[in-house]
Structures are given as C-alpha cells and as structure tokens.
Amino acid sequence: MTNKRSKKDSESVSARLGLPSTFTSMVGENSSASGDNLRESYFKSETENKTSVLKDRIRMVSESAVFKTRRGVAIFTALVTLILTLSFSSLFATNPLDTTTLAARISGGVILSESDLKDVVSKLGETVYWVGPMRGAKYTINAQNVGAIYVRYLPNAKGISDTSPKYRVIATYKEANAYDATLAAGNQPNGVSFAKEDGAGVVYYNKNTPTNVYLAYKSLPFQIEVFDPLAETALAMANDSNKVQAIK
C-alpha cells in the first residue's frame, strides 16, 4: 500500500476507538504510537502547556511586592490553588454549548442523530462513506485529521466515552491511487486482496487484523476502511455493493 497505508495499524487503532479529534490528529505526527500512547501524549502535551502558563503566572506573582509579607504569602498560596483548580478543570470539563458548533461536531466527541450526521457532512463539503443507518443507533464523526474522516456507530446511543474496540467505524481516506494501492497490499505478508463481487472495486485485509477491511474503486480517489468487532461482518459489508455508500 502507500506510505500512509503502511501505517495502517496505528491509524486503525484510532478508527476502532473512535477517539476525539486531538487523539486521531496525533497519528500523522507519530504513526508508531499505540492508542494508549496517543492518549498519553495528548494529555501530556496539554498538561505541559498548562504547566508553562502556571509557571509564568506564579513567577510574576512571586516577584511582586505582595509576596514580601506574611499576608502576601497567604494570598499567593490561595491564588496558586485557584489557578491550579481552574486550569485543570478547564482541561477536562465539557462545555455543553460547544456541542452546537461545527468544530465540536466533527471532533468525534459529540453524539449525532442520522439527520445531524448528514447535516454535518453537507456542511463539510467532503465525501464521507458509511454502511447506512443502524436502527436505534447514534453516530459520531471525526474529521480533524487531514485526509481522513471517521464515522463511528453507537448502538442505542451508548458508548460515547468507551474507547474499547467494539464499535463499528467506517473511515474515508483521500488517496489518489487508492485502487492500485489496495490491490498491491495483497502482496504483503498475510495480506489478502480480491476483486469485489461486482467487479468494480478491490477489497483488502490482513490476516492479523481481519476486523479491518479496506476497499477502493478504480474511478474514486478514496480508500475506505470498514471496521467491525466481528471480522466476518466487516468483510461482508465491505464486499456488499449495496452496503458501503456515500452519506447524502
């Protein structure tokens, strides 16, 4: 496959987990990281930024005249406690109003109805694939990583915070030579590629990760990843010409 597809394992982790935007955007910067490492680097980077700001604030206060008296020390201590509390609260707290913005809705962290999902895709102006609606389900969409868009299924609208690989995810990757890359991937160790039943596309998966199936068409500059906890289901959906479709 292309260089991006050779990084399939790390990108597939992000797709399976349906992580929020910052998590998946880290894939392009560190393709060898695991899902746990992505989460660690995310919180580490955010915390380091906060810590830097805190150090500057603390230094400014400590150098001021108010810090020269006993009362000043008490005020300084209370101020530091307040800053720490507000800073870490802002890092982890969720603002309900943020769920209404387009930026928030494409972060992978906002539950969407079918109509909401279609509305977001329309506003994005991008081609996004899925396998059709699921009865009783809700969805999330992550479009923060350039060239990659993830649609995650949440049966019964539950699981938004669950990062375990048990939720269906359909990923759309922009790739100019998607068909050739997907076909050639079958030559890799444990790789399997074959023509779709309709003859219009090619399907690929690796025997080590059969839950992640890829397909591409000669006439389209996209590679589509179908993840399902059940390998048989993922393969069946990828090979079904009526199943994988663009969201309209």
MIDOSE-1310 file (N, C-alpha, C; in nm, 2 decimals, decimal comma, always signed):
residues 248
mtnk	+0,08/-0,12/+0,00/+0,00/+0,00/+0,00/+0,09/+0,12/+0,00; +0,03/+0,24/+0,00/+0,11/+0,36/+0,00/+0,17/+0,38/+0,14; +0,25/+0,48/+0,16/+0,32/+0,50/+0,29/+0,22/+0,52/+0,40; +0,11/+0,59/+0,37/+0,00/+0,61/+0,47/-0,06/+0,48/+0,51
rskk	-0,08/+0,39/+0,41/-0,14/+0,26/+0,44/-0,05/+0,17/+0,51; +0,08/+0,19/+0,49/+0,18/+0,11/+0,57/+0,17/+0,14/+0,71; +0,11/+0,25/+0,75/+0,09/+0,29/+0,89/-0,05/+0,25/+0,94; -0,10/+0,15/+0,87/-0,24/+0,10/+0,89/-0,27/+0,07/+1,04
dses	-0,18/+0,00/+1,11/-0,20/-0,05/+1,24/-0,23/+0,07/+1,33; -0,15/+0,18/+1,33/-0,17/+0,29/+1,42/-0,30/+0,37/+1,38; -0,32/+0,38/+1,25/-0,44/+0,46/+1,21/-0,57/+0,37/+1,25; -0,56/+0,24/+1,23/-0,67/+0,16/+1,26/-0,71/+0,16/+1,41
vsar	-0,61/+0,18/+1,49/-0,64/+0,19/+1,64/-0,72/+0,31/+1,66; -0,69/+0,42/+1,60/-0,77/+0,55/+1,61/-0,91/+0,52/+1,56; -0,92/+0,46/+1,44/-1,05/+0,43/+1,38/-1,14/+0,34/+1,47; -1,08/+0,24/+1,52/-1,15/+0,14/+1,61/-1,20/+0,21/+1,73
lglp	-1,12/+0,29/+1,79/-1,15/+0,36/+1,92/-1,25/+0,47/+1,90; -1,25/+0,53/+1,78/-1,33/+0,65/+1,76/-1,29/+0,76/+1,85; -1,16/+0,78/+1,86/-1,11/+0,88/+1,96/-1,15/+1,02/+1,91; -1,16/+1,11/+2,01/-1,18/+1,25/+1,97/-1,07/+1,31/+1,89
stft	-1,10/+1,43/+1,83/-1,01/+1,48/+1,73/-0,86/+1,49/+1,76; -0,83/+1,54/+1,88/-0,69/+1,55/+1,91/-0,62/+1,42/+1,91; -0,69/+1,31/+1,95/-0,63/+1,18/+1,95/-0,59/+1,14/+1,81; -0,68/+1,14/+1,72/-0,65/+1,09/+1,58/-0,56/+1,18/+1,51
smvg	-0,56/+1,31/+1,54/-0,46/+1,40/+1,47/-0,32/+1,37/+1,51; -0,30/+1,30/+1,62/-0,17/+1,27/+1,66/-0,11/+1,16/+1,58; -0,19/+1,08/+1,51/-0,15/+0,97/+1,43/-0,05/+1,01/+1,32; -0,08/+1,12/+1,25/+0,01/+1,17/+1,15/+0,14/+1,21/+1,20
enss	+0,15/+1,26/+1,33/+0,27/+1,30/+1,38/+0,35/+1,19/+1,44; +0,29/+1,08/+1,48/+0,36/+0,97/+1,55/+0,29/+0,84/+1,51; +0,32/+0,79/+1,39/+0,25/+0,68/+1,34/+0,28/+0,55/+1,41; +0,38/+0,54/+1,49/+0,42/+0,42/+1,56/+0,35/+0,41/+1,69
asgd	+0,28/+0,52/+1,74/+0,22/+0,52/+1,87/+0,10/+0,43/+1,88; +0,08/+0,37/+1,99/-0,04/+0,29/+2,02/-0,15/+0,38/+2,06; -0,27/+0,32/+2,08/-0,38/+0,41/+2,13/-0,35/+0,46/+2,26; -0,29/+0,38/+2,35/-0,26/+0,43/+2,48/-0,16/+0,54/+2,48
nlre	-0,06/+0,53/+2,39/+0,04/+0,63/+2,37/-0,02/+0,76/+2,32; -0,11/+0,75/+2,23/-0,18/+0,87/+2,18/-0,25/+0,94/+2,29; -0,32/+0,87/+2,37/-0,39/+0,94/+2,48/-0,29/+1,00/+2,58; -0,18/+0,93/+2,60/-0,08/+0,98/+2,70/-0,01/+1,10/+2,64
syfk	+0,02/+1,10/+2,51/+0,08/+1,22/+2,45/-0,01/+1,34/+2,45; -0,14/+1,31/+2,43/-0,24/+1,42/+2,42/-0,24/+1,49/+2,56; -0,26/+1,41/+2,66/-0,28/+1,47/+2,80/-0,14/+1,53/+2,84; -0,03/+1,47/+2,80/+0,10/+1,52/+2,84/+0,12/+1,66/+2,77
sete	+0,09/+1,67/+2,65/+0,11/+1,79/+2,58/+0,02/+1,91/+2,63; -0,10/+1,87/+2,66/-0,19/+1,97/+2,71/-0,15/+2,01/+2,85; -0,11/+1,92/+2,93/-0,06/+1,95/+3,07/+0,06/+2,03/+3,07; +0,15/+2,00/+2,98/+0,28/+2,08/+2,97/+0,25/+2,22/+2,94
nkts	+0,15/+2,24/+2,84/+0,12/+2,38/+2,81/+0,06/+2,45/+2,93; -0,03/+2,38/+3,00/-0,09/+2,45/+3,12/+0,02/+2,48/+3,22; +0,11/+2,38/+3,24/+0,21/+2,40/+3,34/+0,30/+2,52/+3,31; +0,33/+2,54/+3,18/+0,41/+2,65/+3,14/+0,35/+2,78/+3,17
vlkd	+0,22/+2,79/+3,15/+0,14/+2,91/+3,18/+0,14/+2,93/+3,33; +0,12/+2,82/+3,41/+0,11/+2,83/+3,55/+0,25/+2,88/+3,61; +0,36/+2,83/+3,55/+0,49/+2,88/+3,60/+0,51/+3,03/+3,58; +0,46/+3,07/+3,46/+0,48/+3,22/+3,43/+0,39/+3,30/+3,53
rirm	+0,27/+3,25/+3,56/+0,19/+3,33/+3,65/+0,24/+3,33/+3,79; +0,29/+3,21/+3,83/+0,34/+3,20/+3,97/+0,47/+3,29/+3,98; +0,55/+3,28/+3,88/+0,68/+3,36/+3,88/+0,64/+3,51/+3,89; +0,54/+3,56/+3,82/+0,51/+3,70/+3,82/+0,46/+3,74/+3,95
vses	+0,37/+3,66/+4,02/+0,32/+3,69/+4,15/+0,43/+3,69/+4,25; +0,52/+3,59/+4,24/+0,62/+3,57/+4,35/+0,72/+3,69/+4,35; +0,73/+3,75/+4,23/+0,83/+3,86/+4,22/+0,77/+4,00/+4,26; +0,63/+3,99/+4,28/+0,57/+4,12/+4,32/+0,59/+4,15/+4,46
avfk	+0,56/+4,28/+4,50/+0,58/+4,32/+4,64/+0,49/+4,25/+4,73; +0,37/+4,21/+4,69/+0,27/+4,15/+4,78/+0,33/+4,02/+4,85; +0,42/+3,96/+4,78/+0,48/+3,83/+4,83/+0,58/+3,86/+4,94; +0,61/+3,98/+4,97/+0,71/+4,01/+5,07/+0,66/+4,01/+5,21
trrg	+0,53/+4,00/+5,23/+0,47/+4,00/+5,37/+0,41/+3,87/+5,39; +0,38/+3,84/+5,52/+0,31/+3,71/+5,56/+0,17/+3,71/+5,50; +0,10/+3,82/+5,50/-0,03/+3,82/+5,44/-0,02/+3,79/+5,29; +0,09/+3,85/+5,24/+0,11/+3,83/+5,09/+0,13/+3,68/+5,06
vaif	+0,20/+3,61/+5,15/+0,22/+3,47/+5,13/+0,09/+3,39/+5,13; +0,00/+3,43/+5,22/-0,13/+3,36/+5,22/-0,21/+3,39/+5,10; -0,20/+3,51/+5,05/-0,28/+3,55/+4,93/-0,22/+3,47/+4,81; -0,09/+3,47/+4,81/-0,02/+3,40/+4,70/-0,06/+3,25/+4,69
talv	-0,06/+3,18/+4,81/-0,10/+3,04/+4,82/-0,24/+3,02/+4,77; -0,33/+3,11/+4,81/-0,47/+3,09/+4,77/-0,48/+3,11/+4,62; -0,40/+3,21/+4,57/-0,41/+3,23/+4,42/-0,36/+3,12/+4,34; -0,25/+3,05/+4,39/-0,19/+2,94/+4,32/-0,29/+2,82/+4,32
tlil	-0,36/+2,80/+4,43/-0,46/+2,70/+4,44/-0,57/+2,72/+4,34; -0,62/+2,85/+4,33/-0,73/+2,88/+4,24/-0,69/+2,86/+4,10; -0,56/+2,90/+4,06/-0,52/+2,89/+3,93/-0,51/+2,74/+3,89; -0,46/+2,66/+3,98/-0,45/+2,51/+3,95/-0,58/+2,45/+3,93
tlsf	-0,68/+2,49/+4,02/-0,81/+2,44/+4,01/-0,88/+2,47/+3,88; -0,87/+2,60/+3,84/-0,93/+2,64/+3,72/-0,87/+2,58/+3,60; -0,74/+2,57/+3,60/-0,66/+2,52/+3,48/-0,70/+2,38/+3,45; -0,69/+2,30/+3,56/-0,72/+2,15/+3,53/-0,86/+2,13/+3,51
sslf	-0,95/+2,21/+3,57/-1,09/+2,19/+3,54/-1,12/+2,22/+3,39; -1,06/+2,33/+3,34/-1,08/+2,36/+3,20/-1,03/+2,26/+3,11; -0,93/+2,18/+3,15/-0,87/+2,08/+3,07/-0,96/+1,96/+3,05; -1,04/+1,92/+3,15/-1,12/+1,81/+3,15/-1,27/+1,83/+3,14
atnp	-1,31/+1,95/+3,17/-1,45/+1,98/+3,18/-1,51/+1,99/+3,03; -1,64/+1,97/+3,02/-1,71/+1,98/+2,89/-1,81/+2,09/+2,90; -1,80/+2,17/+2,80/-1,90/+2,29/+2,79/-2,01/+2,24/+2,70; -2,13/+2,23/+2,75/-2,25/+2,18/+2,67/-2,27/+2,27/+2,55
ldtt	-2,24/+2,40/+2,55/-2,26/+2,48/+2,44/-2,17/+2,45/+2,32; -2,05/+2,39/+2,35/-1,96/+2,36/+2,25/-2,01/+2,25/+2,15; -2,11/+2,17/+2,19/-2,16/+2,07/+2,11/-2,24/+2,12/+1,99; -2,27/+2,25/+1,99/-2,36/+2,30/+1,88/-2,27/+2,36/+1,77
tlaa	-2,14/+2,37/+1,79/-2,06/+2,43/+1,68/-2,01/+2,32/+1,59; -1,98/+2,35/+1,46/-1,94/+2,26/+1,36/-1,80/+2,19/+1,41; -1,72/+2,28/+1,46/-1,59/+2,23/+1,51/-1,60/+2,12/+1,61; -1,70/+2,14/+1,70/-1,72/+2,03/+1,81/-1,78/+1,91/+1,75
risg	-1,88/+1,93/+1,65/-1,95/+1,82/+1,60/-1,86/+1,73/+1,51; -1,75/+1,78/+1,46/-1,66/+1,69/+1,38/-1,54/+1,65/+1,46; -1,55/+1,66/+1,59/-1,44/+1,62/+1,68/-1,44/+1,48/+1,72; -1,55/+1,41/+1,69/-1,56/+1,27/+1,74/-1,61/+1,26/+1,88
gvil	-1,64/+1,37/+1,94/-1,68/+1,36/+2,08/-1,83/+1,41/+2,10; -1,90/+1,42/+1,99/-2,04/+1,47/+2,01/-2,14/+1,37/+1,94; -2,24/+1,32/+2,02/-2,34/+1,23/+1,97/-2,43/+1,29/+1,87; -2,45/+1,23/+1,75/-2,53/+1,29/+1,64/-2,64/+1,19/+1,60
sesd	-2,75/+1,24/+1,57/-2,86/+1,16/+1,51/-2,82/+1,14/+1,36; -2,90/+1,06/+1,29/-2,87/+1,04/+1,14/-2,89/+1,17/+1,07; -2,99/+1,25/+1,10/-3,00/+1,38/+1,03/-2,89/+1,48/+1,07; -2,85/+1,47/+1,19/-2,74/+1,56/+1,23/-2,61/+1,52/+1,16
lkdv	-2,59/+1,39/+1,14/-2,47/+1,34/+1,07/-2,47/+1,39/+0,93; -2,58/+1,38/+0,86/-2,60/+1,42/+0,72/-2,58/+1,57/+0,71; -2,63/+1,64/+0,81/-2,61/+1,79/+0,80/-2,47/+1,83/+0,82; -2,39/+1,76/+0,91/-2,25/+1,79/+0,93/-2,17/+1,76/+0,80
vskl	-2,20/+1,65/+0,74/-2,13/+1,61/+0,62/-2,16/+1,71/+0,51; -2,28/+1,75/+0,50/-2,32/+1,85/+0,40/-2,24/+1,98/+0,42; -2,23/+2,03/+0,54/-2,15/+2,15/+0,57/-2,00/+2,13/+0,55; -1,95/+2,01/+0,57/-1,81/+1,99/+0,55/-1,78/+2,00/+0,40
getv	-1,87/+1,95/+0,32/-1,85/+1,95/+0,17/-1,75/+1,85/+0,13; -1,74/+1,74/+0,21/-1,65/+1,63/+0,18/-1,72/+1,50/+0,15; -1,66/+1,41/+0,08/-1,72/+1,28/+0,05/-1,69/+1,19/+0,18; -1,79/+1,14/+0,24/-1,78/+1,06/+0,36/-1,86/+0,93/+0,34
ywvg	-1,80/+0,82/+0,36/-1,87/+0,69/+0,35/-1,92/+0,63/+0,48; -2,02/+0,55/+0,47/-2,07/+0,47/+0,59/-2,14/+0,35/+0,53; -2,20/+0,27/+0,62/-2,27/+0,15/+0,57/-2,42/+0,16/+0,60; -2,47/+0,28/+0,59/-2,61/+0,31/+0,61/-2,65/+0,32/+0,76
pmrg	-2,77/+0,36/+0,78/-2,82/+0,38/+0,92/-2,84/+0,25/+0,99; -2,82/+0,25/+1,13/-2,85/+0,14/+1,21/-2,96/+0,17/+1,30; -3,06/+0,09/+1,31/-3,18/+0,12/+1,39/-3,14/+0,14/+1,54; -3,19/+0,25/+1,59/-3,17/+0,28/+1,73/-3,03/+0,34/+1,76
akyt	-2,95/+0,35/+1,66/-2,81/+0,40/+1,68/-2,79/+0,55/+1,67; -2,69/+0,60/+1,73/-2,64/+0,74/+1,71/-2,50/+0,73/+1,65; -2,44/+0,84/+1,62/-2,32/+0,84/+1,55/-2,22/+0,95/+1,60; -2,10/+0,94/+1,57/-2,00/+1,05/+1,58/-1,92/+1,06/+1,46
inaq	-1,87/+1,17/+1,43/-1,79/+1,19/+1,31/-1,66/+1,27/+1,35; -1,55/+1,22/+1,31/-1,42/+1,28/+1,33/-1,36/+1,32/+1,20; -1,35/+1,45/+1,18/-1,29/+1,50/+1,05/-1,18/+1,59/+1,08; -1,11/+1,58/+1,19/-1,00/+1,67/+1,22/-0,87/+1,63/+1,16
nvga	-0,85/+1,50/+1,12/-0,72/+1,46/+1,06/-0,73/+1,48/+0,91; -0,64/+1,56/+0,86/-0,64/+1,59/+0,71/-0,64/+1,46/+0,63; -0,74/+1,45/+0,54/-0,74/+1,33/+0,45/-0,80/+1,21/+0,51; -0,86/+1,22/+0,63/-0,92/+1,10/+0,70/-1,04/+1,15/+0,77
iyvr	-1,15/+1,08/+0,75/-1,28/+1,11/+0,82/-1,33/+0,98/+0,87; -1,37/+0,98/+1,00/-1,42/+0,86/+1,07/-1,56/+0,87/+1,12; -1,64/+0,78/+1,08/-1,78/+0,77/+1,13/-1,80/+0,65/+1,22; -1,84/+0,68/+1,34/-1,84/+0,57/+1,45/-1,99/+0,55/+1,48
ylpn	-2,03/+0,42/+1,49/-2,16/+0,39/+1,52/-2,18/+0,36/+1,68; -2,28/+0,41/+1,73/-2,31/+0,39/+1,88/-2,45/+0,33/+1,89; -2,45/+0,20/+1,90/-2,58/+0,13/+1,92/-2,65/+0,18/+2,04; -2,78/+0,21/+2,03/-2,86/+0,26/+2,14/-2,81/+0,39/+2,20
akgi	-2,73/+0,46/+2,12/-2,68/+0,59/+2,15/-2,59/+0,58/+2,28; -2,53/+0,47/+2,30/-2,44/+0,45/+2,42/-2,30/+0,42/+2,38; -2,21/+0,46/+2,46/-2,07/+0,43/+2,44/-1,98/+0,55/+2,39; -2,03/+0,67/+2,40/-1,95/+0,78/+2,36/-1,82/+0,79/+2,42
sdts	-1,81/+0,75/+2,55/-1,68/+0,76/+2,62/-1,61/+0,63/+2,63; -1,66/+0,53/+2,57/-1,60/+0,39/+2,57/-1,50/+0,38/+2,46; -1,37/+0,37/+2,49/-1,27/+0,36/+2,38/-1,23/+0,22/+2,35; -1,30/+0,12/+2,39/-1,27/-0,02/+2,36/-1,31/-0,04/+2,21
pkyr	-1,24/-0,13/+2,14/-1,27/-0,16/+2,00/-1,39/-0,25/+1,98; -1,50/-0,20/+2,02/-1,62/-0,28/+2,00/-1,73/-0,20/+1,93; -1,70/-0,09/+1,87/-1,80/-0,01/+1,79/-1,76/+0,00/+1,65; -1,85/-0,02/+1,56/-1,83/-0,01/+1,42/-1,78/+0,13/+1,38
viat	-1,68/+0,13/+1,29/-1,62/+0,25/+1,24/-1,60/+0,24/+1,09; -1,64/+0,34/+1,02/-1,61/+0,35/+0,87/-1,53/+0,47/+0,85; -1,41/+0,45/+0,79/-1,32/+0,56/+0,77/-1,30/+0,58/+0,62; -1,29/+0,71/+0,58/-1,27/+0,75/+0,44/-1,14/+0,82/+0,43
ykea	-1,05/+0,76/+0,35/-0,92/+0,82/+0,34/-0,90/+0,87/+0,19; -0,86/+1,00/+0,18/-0,83/+1,05/+0,05/-0,70/+0,99/+0,00; -0,70/+0,93/-0,12/-0,58/+0,87/-0,18/-0,60/+0,86/-0,33; -0,51/+0,93/-0,40/-0,52/+0,94/-0,54/-0,52/+0,80/-0,61
nayd	-0,43/+0,72/-0,57/-0,41/+0,59/-0,63/-0,46/+0,48/-0,54; -0,58/+0,50/-0,48/-0,64/+0,41/-0,38/-0,66/+0,27/-0,44; -0,70/+0,25/-0,56/-0,73/+0,12/-0,62/-0,60/+0,04/-0,63; -0,50/+0,10/-0,69/-0,37/+0,03/-0,71/-0,31/+0,00/-0,57
atla	-0,31/+0,09/-0,48/-0,25/+0,07/-0,35/-0,32/-0,05/-0,27; -0,45/-0,05/-0,28/-0,53/-0,15/-0,21/-0,51/-0,29/-0,28; -0,50/-0,29/-0,41/-0,47/-0,42/-0,48/-0,33/-0,47/-0,44; -0,23/-0,38/-0,45/-0,10/-0,42/-0,42/-0,07/-0,47/-0,28
agnq	-0,16/-0,42/-0,19/-0,14/-0,46/-0,05/-0,16/-0,61/-0,03; -0,23/-0,67/-0,12/-0,24/-0,82/-0,11/-0,11/-0,90/-0,12; -0,01/-0,83/-0,17/+0,12/-0,89/-0,18/+0,21/-0,89/-0,06; +0,16/-0,82/+0,04/+0,23/-0,81/+0,17/+0,21/-0,94/+0,25
pngv	+0,30/-0,96/+0,34/+0,28/-1,08/+0,43/+0,15/-1,09/+0,50; +0,08/-1,20/+0,48/-0,06/-1,22/+0,54/-0,16/-1,13/+0,48; -0,13/-1,06/+0,37/-0,23/-0,97/+0,30/-0,31/-1,05/+0,21; -0,44/-1,01/+0,20/-0,54/-1,08/+0,11/-0,61/-0,97/+0,03
sfak	-0,61/-0,97/-0,10/-0,68/-0,87/-0,18/-0,75/-0,95/-0,29; -0,87/-0,90/-0,32/-0,95/-0,97/-0,43/-1,05/-0,87/-0,48; -1,10/-0,90/-0,60/-1,20/-0,81/-0,67/-1,33/-0,82/-0,60; -1,40/-0,71/-0,59/-1,54/-0,72/-0,53/-1,63/-0,80/-0,63
edga	-1,74/-0,85/-0,57/-1,83/-0,93/-0,65/-1,88/-0,86/-0,77; -1,90/-0,72/-0,76/-1,95/-0,65/-0,88/-1,84/-0,62/-0,98; -1,71/-0,65/-0,94/-1,60/-0,63/-1,03/-1,56/-0,48/-1,04; -1,62/-0,39/-0,97/-1,59/-0,25/-0,98/-1,48/-0,21/-0,88
gvvy	-1,45/-0,29/-0,78/-1,36/-0,24/-0,68/-1,27/-0,36/-0,63; -1,19/-0,33/-0,54/-1,10/-0,43/-0,48/-1,11/-0,42/-0,33; -1,10/-0,54/-0,26/-1,11/-0,55/-0,12/-0,98/-0,60/-0,07; -0,93/-0,55/+0,05/-0,81/-0,60/+0,11/-0,83/-0,61/+0,26
ynkn	-0,76/-0,71/+0,32/-0,75/-0,72/+0,46/-0,62/-0,80/+0,50; -0,57/-0,78/+0,62/-0,46/-0,86/+0,66/-0,50/-0,96/+0,76; -0,45/-1,08/+0,75/-0,50/-1,19/+0,83/-0,47/-1,17/+0,98; -0,38/-1,08/+1,01/-0,35/-1,05/+1,15/-0,46/-0,95/+1,21
tptn	-0,52/-0,88/+1,12/-0,63/-0,78/+1,17/-0,75/-0,79/+1,07; -0,82/-0,90/+1,08/-0,93/-0,92/+0,98/-1,05/-0,84/+1,01; -1,05/-0,77/+1,13/-1,16/-0,69/+1,16/-1,16/-0,55/+1,08; -1,04/-0,53/+1,02/-1,02/-0,40/+0,95/-1,01/-0,44/+0,80
vyla	-1,11/-0,40/+0,72/-1,12/-0,44/+0,58/-1,12/-0,31/+0,50; -1,04/-0,31/+0,39/-1,03/-0,19/+0,31/-1,08/-0,22/+0,17; -1,14/-0,11/+0,11/-1,19/-0,13/-0,03/-1,16/+0,00/-0,10; -1,15/-0,01/-0,24/-1,13/+0,10/-0,32/-1,19/+0,08/-0,46
yksl	-1,21/+0,18/-0,53/-1,27/+0,17/-0,67/-1,18/+0,24/-0,77; -1,17/+0,19/-0,89/-1,09/+0,25/-0,99/-1,11/+0,39/-1,02; -1,24/+0,43/-1,01/-1,28/+0,57/-1,05/-1,28/+0,67/-0,94; -1,25/+0,62/-0,81/-1,26/+0,71/-0,70/-1,13/+0,73/-0,62
pfqi	-1,10/+0,85/-0,58/-0,97/+0,88/-0,51/-0,99/+0,86/-0,36; -1,05/+0,75/-0,32/-1,07/+0,72/-0,18/-1,04/+0,58/-0,15; -0,99/+0,55/-0,03/-0,98/+0,42/+0,02/-1,07/+0,42/+0,15; -1,15/+0,32/+0,16/-1,25/+0,31/+0,27/-1,21/+0,19/+0,36
evfd	-1,21/+0,22/+0,49/-1,18/+0,12/+0,59/-1,31/+0,09/+0,66; -1,34/-0,04/+0,67/-1,46/-0,09/+0,74/-1,41/-0,17/+0,86; -1,44/-0,12/+0,98/-1,40/-0,19/+1,10/-1,53/-0,24/+1,17; -1,53/-0,36/+1,21/-1,64/-0,42/+1,29/-1,58/-0,52/+1,39
plae	-1,63/-0,52/+1,51/-1,57/-0,62/+1,61/-1,57/-0,76/+1,55; -1,66/-0,79/+1,46/-1,67/-0,93/+1,40/-1,61/-0,92/+1,26; -1,50/-1,00/+1,24/-1,43/-0,99/+1,12/-1,52/-1,03/+1,00; -1,61/-1,13/+1,02/-1,70/-1,18/+0,92/-1,79/-1,07/+0,87
tala	-1,84/-0,99/+0,97/-1,93/-0,88/+0,94/-1,86/-0,77/+0,86; -1,73/-0,74/+0,90/-1,66/-0,63/+0,84/-1,63/-0,67/+0,69; -1,60/-0,80/+0,67/-1,57/-0,84/+0,53/-1,70/-0,84/+0,45; -1,81/-0,89/+0,50/-1,93/-0,90/+0,43/-1,98/-0,76/+0,39
mand	-1,97/-0,66/+0,48/-2,01/-0,52/+0,45/-1,92/-0,46/+0,34; -1,79/-0,48/+0,35/-1,70/-0,43/+0,25/-1,72/-0,49/+0,11; -1,77/-0,61/+0,11/-1,79/-0,68/-0,02/-1,93/-0,66/-0,08; -2,02/-0,60/+0,00/-2,15/-0,58/-0,04/-2,17/-0,44/-0,11
snkv	-2,20/-0,45/-0,24/-2,20/-0,33/-0,32/-2,31/-0,23/-0,28; -2,41/-0,28/-0,21/-2,53/-0,20/-0,17/-2,51/-0,15/-0,02; -2,40/-0,19/+0,04/-2,38/-0,15/+0,18/-2,30/-0,03/+0,20; -2,18/-0,03/+0,15/-2,09/+0,09/+0,16/-2,14/+0,20/+0,07
qaik	-2,17/+0,32/+0,12/-2,22/+0,42/+0,04/-2,18/+0,56/+0,09; -2,18/+0,66/+0,00/-2,15/+0,80/+0,05/-2,27/+0,85/+0,12; -2,24/+0,93/+0,23/-2,35/+0,99/+0,31/-2,41/+1,11/+0,23; -2,54/+1,11/+0,21/-2,61/+1,21/+0,14/-2,73/+1,26/+0,21
